Structures are given as structure tokens and as C-alpha cells.
Amino acid sequence: MDKALSGIRVLDMTHVQAGPTASQLLAWLGADVIKFEPPTGDITRGQLRDLPDADSLYFTMLNCNKRSITVNMKKPEGKEVFKRLLASCDIVMENFGPGVLDRLGFPWETVHRINPAVIMASIKGFGSSGPYADFKAYENVAQAMGGSMSTTGFDDGPPLVTGAQIGDSGTGLHLAIGILAALQHRNRTGKGQYVEVAMMDAVMNLCRVKFRDHQRLNHGALPEYSIATEGRTAAPRSGNDSGGGQLGNAVRCSPGGPNDWIYVVVQEAVWDSLARLVGGEALASDARFATIGERRRHQHLMWENLNDFASSHTKIEMMKLLNDIDVPCGPIMSTEDLAGDEHVRGRDMYVELDHPKRGTWYNVGMPIKLSASAVEIRRSPLLGEHTDEVLAEVLGLDAAEIARLRDSGAFSR
Ligand SMILES: CC(C)(COP(=O)(O)OP(=O)(O)OC[C@H]1O[C@@H](n2cnc3c(N)ncnc32)[C@H](O)[C@@H]1OP(=O)(O)O)[C@@H](O)C(=O)NCCC(=O)NCCS
């Protein structure tokens, strides 16, 4: 079936998480993504293994719909194969540490000379300029340095990392957007360009509203925070406060297990019906909660009322009760809840796959739904599974030439 990115070929040198999330999205959108791996493979194939000889879920969940080819870039014959593939691809992607491509002999200038129409897309921890440019980075390094950790957690506790992988997968999304923009530019001009996303920059972008609060502190306290903010010079950790124009917080439900909570947004328009549900006429007419300003001032009391009410309802009962009166809310869903959730399954967001070495497994589905380009998710490739196929199909090499390259060590250590 014709897909949004049908006809686009990607030479995907990315590894670990940040880059592969971006190239997997392109593959799901229909691009032919050739995962170009060192002979030992993407390191994640063997990391956090749950089955002895099967590619780890870490790898399989980030590399679906791709073909795998192994090439040793440290051998002249391997570099030759890379150059020829480069000339046949629309996009080359990488997220190596600083200086790796220079050491291999393929900085952007060389890549551009080999194929002036190619788009090269890189993820670096901190980009290619500035005092941090030479540093490596992983997810939590980016969360630490991009403003996320200092604003996550409770005011009296340590900085926390988020469960959402904003440093890696968040950066991958930014890279995919940059690539699509560069493709559009190339459609107009015929020219390729270099797309770079730094993980630290991507996390800062995702923390944008925290810099709103940072600057508001110059003009006084932040009334929506449930902690005192007078005199602060940096956006504080805000616990579960909503961080938006409406008050919000997590409310504990019955029977009190670790995920028996619901997040409730006390939207201005719904206060009257929420108050009536939770505390009847007495709460609805209580002057301490009559306006949003009053509710902010007395929010500890307001949340106490909501917690008392929720203590005799499960989070799912609460979701129904609150949605019935149009109150925005969300039960805290565990991975177990989500894996079995009817809505999630109905939207193909937890999909069953097969794998020659691991059997049945599940991947999180494609969150972007295109009406004319439905996504069919296929398993991740085995290491080097498509080396011969890609060399024959993309480069037009015959069996004798492939054998010659193999003997020269182009595909092995
Ligand atoms: C993630 C990261 C910290 C991992 O560091 P690392 O394991 O030391 O890996 P590097 O990317 O620095 O180096 C890869 C090595 O493999 C080699 N390599 C990669 N592909 C190869 C191939 N096809 N053939 C031969 N060698 C290959 C490189 O030449 C390099 O070797 P060198 O150090 O001798 O130059 C680093 O890649 C990084 O900072 N990346 C950018 C930020 C990022 O994306 N981080 C998030 C990852 S989820």
C-alpha cells in the first residue's frame, strides 16, 4: 500500500534509543529504513535481555519495520559500501558520540559532497557548538541539563527523572520533524541539508512552560503553585500541581494501592457541579471556594475535600463520576492497566507481534494516525538479516561481488 513516505530511503546509523525512535517513526510512515549496524550490532540488542539468545525488547521495540545490514566502517571496503549506499539514499541518520563521524572520515561536508541531495540528521547530547559540544549524553543527562529534573518531584525532595523518555524519545520526535521539514525543502530546491537536534535543547523545548514560570517570578509569587514561591529565583519542583491556568492535582482513591490515584483538573467552569458532587450545597456555596482566586488560596482544603470523597471510590468509578459532570480527569494508569485497556487496544496502541527468536511480544503502537497511510507494524530485523538483499536490491551487486566484499571483511569484525 502507498504510504506517506513511500519512495524515501533512509540510511539509519542510529543506535540505542534517541535515534532509533525517530527512524522507527519514519519506517512506520512508509520509508525504507536500512539499519546500518556495526558487525556487533546496535548495543541494545544485548542489553536488558529477558530471553537468553533473543534480541532484547529494548531493541525490538525501537527498530520495527526496518531492514538490517551490518557493515564494518573501520575497513576500507566497509567505507566503500557506506559511500555507495549514501549515494542511493534520501536521508542518513546518526546519533554517535561527538567526533565519531569525523574519525570515520564522514563529516557533513564529505557526506554533502558525495550526495548533495541527501539530508543528514544527527542527534547529539549538546549539539556541535558551545562549551558542552564534546560531551556524551544519555536520557537522564539530558533531563538533568535541560531543566526537567530541577522542576520534577516535590519541593522538599530530590530532583526526579520522568518515566516518559523525553531526553531520548522526545529528541527523536524533534529530529523526525526536522527531517520532514528538510524533505519538504528538498522537494522545492533539490538540495539536502544538515539537521541537528541536541538532547538538551529538546528537553528545554519540552520544559518551555517552566521558563514562563521562571520569568513570572520576577514579578511576584506563582499563586497556582501549592507551595510558597515568594522570593524564588528559579522555577521550583511543583509536585503534582497542574502547572497551568487551572488548578489540578492527584487525588488518592480506594483501595489505596500505589496507582489508586486520579488526576483531577478543577476547571473553573465545572467547580459548581464538582463541589455539589463532592460536598453538596454546603461546599458549592462556601465562600472560601467561590472564585478561582479563593480556591487557589484555600487549595489545600479543597484537595482535602476531594481526597475524602475519593477515598470511598475506585479510580475507575471516579473517572466515570467526574466525566459525567464534565470534569477533566485521568486515573493513574499502570503499564498493566494500559496493556489490558480496551481503549488502548482499540486504537492499536499495544500491538501483538511475532519474532523468530522470542515468539509473541508487544510493542506500543503508532500514535500518529493518517487516514490514507495506515501503519502496519512489522517485527524488528535480526542482525544483518537483510545485508545481501539490500546490497543486491539497492546497489545492484551480484552474488560474486557480495562474496568478494564478505571475504574482504566489509561486513564482519
Ligand atoms: C549514546 C552514547 C553516549 C554512546 O557512546 P558510545 O557507546 O561510546 O558510542 P559512540 O557513539 O561514542 O561511538 C561509537 C563507536 O562505534 C563505532 N562504529 C559505529 N558504527 C560502526 C560501524 N558500522 N562499523 C565500525 N565501527 C562503528 C564508531 O566508529 C565509534 O568508535 P570510536 O569511538 O572508535 O570512534 C554516544 O553515542 C552519544 O553521546 N550519542 C549522542 C547522544 C545520544 O544520542 N544519546 C542518547 C542515546 S539513547
Ligand as a Chemical Component Dictionary entry (heavy atoms), coordinates in Angstrom:
data_LIG
# 
_chem_comp.id                   LIG 
_chem_comp.type                 NON-POLYMER 
_chem_comp.pdbx_formal_charge   0 
_chem_comp.three_letter_code    LIG 
# 
loop_
_chem_comp_atom.comp_id 
_chem_comp_atom.atom_id 
_chem_comp_atom.alt_atom_id 
_chem_comp_atom.type_symbol 
_chem_comp_atom.charge 
_chem_comp_atom.model_Cartn_x 
_chem_comp_atom.model_Cartn_y 
_chem_comp_atom.model_Cartn_z 
_chem_comp_atom.pdbx_ordinal 
LIG C1  C1  C 0 24.968 7.222  23.375 1  
LIG C2  C2  C 0 26.468 7.419  23.505 2  
LIG C3  C3  C 0 26.791 8.040  24.862 3  
LIG C4  C4  C 0 27.121 6.036  23.391 4  
LIG O1  O1  O 0 28.529 6.175  23.461 5  
LIG P1  P1  P 0 29.483 5.021  22.905 6  
LIG O2  O2  O 0 28.879 3.684  23.212 7  
LIG O3  O3  O 0 30.851 5.304  23.389 8  
LIG O4  O4  O 0 29.369 5.161  21.302 9  
LIG P2  P2  P 0 29.902 6.299  20.347 10 
LIG O5  O5  O 0 28.737 6.760  19.556 11 
LIG O6  O6  O 0 30.666 7.378  21.044 12 
LIG O7  O7  O 0 30.945 5.504  19.448 13 
LIG C5  C5  C 0 30.567 4.502  18.596 14 
LIG C6  C6  C 0 31.796 3.741  18.148 15 
LIG O8  O8  O 0 31.344 2.695  17.300 16 
LIG C7  C7  C 0 31.978 2.801  16.037 17 
LIG N1  N1  N 0 31.046 2.415  14.981 18 
LIG C8  C8  C 0 29.779 2.822  14.803 19 
LIG N2  N2  N 0 29.256 2.236  13.711 20 
LIG C9  C9  C 0 30.238 1.451  13.203 21 
LIG C10 C10 C 0 30.314 0.573  12.091 22 
LIG N3  N3  N 0 29.277 0.374  11.282 23 
LIG N4  N4  N 0 31.473 -0.067 11.879 24 
LIG C11 C11 C 0 32.539 0.098  12.692 25 
LIG N5  N5  N 0 32.525 0.897  13.769 26 
LIG C12 C12 C 0 31.372 1.560  14.014 27 
LIG C13 C13 C 0 32.340 4.273  15.911 28 
LIG O9  O9  O 0 33.327 4.471  14.960 29 
LIG C14 C14 C 0 32.756 4.598  17.330 30 
LIG O10 O10 O 0 34.061 4.147  17.535 31 
LIG P3  P3  P 0 35.265 5.154  18.018 32 
LIG O11 O11 O 0 34.891 5.563  19.404 33 
LIG O12 O12 O 0 36.454 4.266  17.930 34 
LIG O13 O13 O 0 35.261 6.313  17.111 35 
LIG C15 C15 C 0 27.006 8.333  22.367 36 
LIG O14 O14 O 0 26.775 7.687  21.136 37 
LIG C16 C16 C 0 26.353 9.706  22.334 38 
LIG O15 O15 O 0 26.660 10.586 23.136 39 
LIG N6  N6  N 0 25.454 9.909  21.347 40 
LIG C17 C17 C 0 24.831 11.186 21.130 41 
LIG C18 C18 C 0 23.758 11.424 22.126 42 
LIG C19 C19 C 0 22.702 10.361 22.123 43 
LIG O16 O16 O 0 22.092 10.076 21.133 44 
LIG N7  N7  N 0 22.465 9.817  23.313 45 
LIG C20 C20 C 0 21.309 9.009  23.562 46 
LIG C21 C21 C 0 21.452 7.618  23.256 47 
LIG S1  S1  S 0 19.925 6.869  23.635 48 
# 
loop_
_chem_comp_bond.comp_id 
_chem_comp_bond.atom_id_1 
_chem_comp_bond.atom_id_2 
_chem_comp_bond.value_order 
_chem_comp_bond.pdbx_ordinal 
LIG C1  C2  SING 1  
LIG C2  C3  SING 2  
LIG C2  C4  SING 3  
LIG C2  C15 SING 4  
LIG C4  O1  SING 5  
LIG O1  P1  SING 6  
LIG P1  O2  DOUB 7  
LIG P1  O3  SING 8  
LIG P1  O4  SING 9  
LIG O4  P2  SING 10 
LIG P2  O5  DOUB 11 
LIG P2  O6  SING 12 
LIG P2  O7  SING 13 
LIG O7  C5  SING 14 
LIG C5  C6  SING 15 
LIG C6  O8  SING 16 
LIG C6  C14 SING 17 
LIG O8  C7  SING 18 
LIG C7  N1  SING 19 
LIG C7  C13 SING 20 
LIG N1  C8  SING 21 
LIG N1  C12 SING 22 
LIG C8  N2  DOUB 23 
LIG N2  C9  SING 24 
LIG C9  C10 SING 25 
LIG C9  C12 DOUB 26 
LIG C10 N3  SING 27 
LIG C10 N4  DOUB 28 
LIG N4  C11 SING 29 
LIG C11 N5  DOUB 30 
LIG N5  C12 SING 31 
LIG C13 O9  SING 32 
LIG C13 C14 SING 33 
LIG C14 O10 SING 34 
LIG O10 P3  SING 35 
LIG P3  O11 DOUB 36 
LIG P3  O12 SING 37 
LIG P3  O13 SING 38 
LIG C15 O14 SING 39 
LIG C15 C16 SING 40 
LIG C16 O15 DOUB 41 
LIG C16 N6  SING 42 
LIG N6  C17 SING 43 
LIG C17 C18 SING 44 
LIG C18 C19 SING 45 
LIG C19 O16 DOUB 46 
LIG C19 N7  SING 47 
LIG N7  C20 SING 48 
LIG C20 C21 SING 49 
LIG C21 S1  SING 50 
# 
